[in-house]
Amino acid sequence: MSFSAELRKEADPIFQAIFEHPFVQGIAKGDLTREQLIHYVKQDFEYLNSFIRIYGIAISKCESRDDMELFNQQISFIINSETHPHHNFCQVAGVRFEELQGYPLSPSAHQYIRHMLTVAHEGTLGEILAVLLPCPWTYWEIGKKILSEVKIESIHPFFDWICFYGNRTDSITINYCERLDQWALDATEKEKEKMKEHFLLSCQLEYMFWDMAYRLEDWPVNMEVVR
């Protein structure tokens, strides 16, 4: 069994919990509230900005142009393509995508981003791959699972979102898994344990991100200045 397959097997309980989460189920059923969609897009926009920064850090640690290109392609993907599912949510919520940019991070999103940034600054390239992998992997499986279990037609409110993630045949997940497996062949047992730890924590934080959006999570003390 490959290293990435071992990680996926160990993380399966978290994956199953994500599939069953009410926000993910709401995507499948098309019944999320306007407020939940807006909160998700606000947080995911900032989250993906941080993903781009982490890709930049990863590039600085690459020794081959193939690895540089792997991360560079994903920067382009986020900037030029991954806005499409955000626009789908915004259209359903009745807001403009540009209106939902520049908002403070919620506690769970803040924790997730700090987790990835810490690994990016302190870890190896293999550790960075491991900490980033759960995001594209869970989304890919969510999309495929909804497509396989629900009769999705173009009138479904989240048709574009579901198809964007579920129909990808060139998923970055496959490329990341292949590169992670290559890295693991020469990694020490200590490094592989770190990679597994980072991967599993990112999986847990993926669940928390969905939960954050569903519950409209905010900080416990409102610090807005009253004028």
C-alpha angles and dihedrals in degrees: 000000000000121000093249090050089052090052092049091049093051092046094049095106089056092047090051091049089051091051089052097044112120093237092054090043087050090057090053093047096039095230108117119133125249091245093052093051092048093048091050094051093046091054098039092052090059092040092055091047086059090047088059091052091050090051087054091053089048091053090053088058096047121110098188132055090229090063091044090053092049091061095035091057090055093052088056091045093055095045098042107026115018092067087074097078089044089056089051091056091044092051091053091046092049097237136114117254090228090060092063100057128106100028125146118264121256117234096262094046090047091052093048094050093047090050092055095042092051091052091045093054098039105029139073125260088262091055090050091052090050095049093048098043101079093064099060092032097055093044092049092051093044091054094046093046094051091048091051096046105033128055098237117197129178090258090064106111092230097038093122094048094049095046093044092061102025099048098050110123094174093054116173084225091075093048093046093049092050092049092044091051090051091050092048091058091071098029122110120243089252092055092047090052089053091048090052092047092051092047095050093046090051089051090053090048091050087060090047091051091057090045091049091056094045094050095039087237117206137165114286095240120053107225098181112134113240111223 
